[in-house]
Amino acid sequence: MFDFSRENIDLIKADLKEKLPKKRYEHTLGVAYTAAALAMCYGEDILKAELAGILHDVAKAKKSSELKDDMKGYIDPYTDGDYVDLIADKAPQILHAIYAPYLAKKDYRIEDKDILSAIRWHTTGKKDMTMLEKIVFVADYIEPNRKKLPDLDRIRTLSFHDISEAVKVTAKSTIEYLGSQGMYIDKFTYELSDEV
């Protein structure tokens, strides 16, 4: 079981600094910082939000092709058995989000279900998101190092005033962007955009 102390969080940061590419690590710190700020704004557990932000891209140390190999036979505890195969085939860029909770448990002894779920849904979102899930989903989109994305300025402002509206705009913006690029759009993102 993970001990939620500043010292242990700093140890995870140091480990990830060695494992992740420099830009990915900087993004990770940006998400952790933003998630902590949003947690303060919405009265959520700051350390949990920071830790979820730190670990959201833990599986990005591997390339999608490596993740495909590692995840052969992997069952995502949040979806049905065929989902991982579908994503591996149509949207391998999502695999890291599916596998990250497993690595967070295996490598860092994270057992907190709220953190693991926030890590799992940070890319696609889903219906009925918890506040922590919303925070990490939005933080990943708006963190300070993020390249200019559609509606970024608007979502940054919304995030600290109405997180549910920020989630809605983020989901719709993601769908529009992926659609314009001819990329696969995950069913959970569609469901999220329909819900909010």
NORMO-V583346 format. One record per helix or strand. SS is the DSSP state (H for helix, E for strand). FROM is the first residue (numbers start at 1). TO is the last residue. If there is no record, write none. Layout:
# NORMO-V583346
SS_FROM_TO / SS_FROM_TO
This chain:
# NORMO-V583346
H_6_19 / H_22_42 / H_46_55 / H_58_61 / H_64_70 / H_83_90 / H_92_108 / H_113_120 / H_131_142 / H_152_159 / H_163_180 / H_187_195
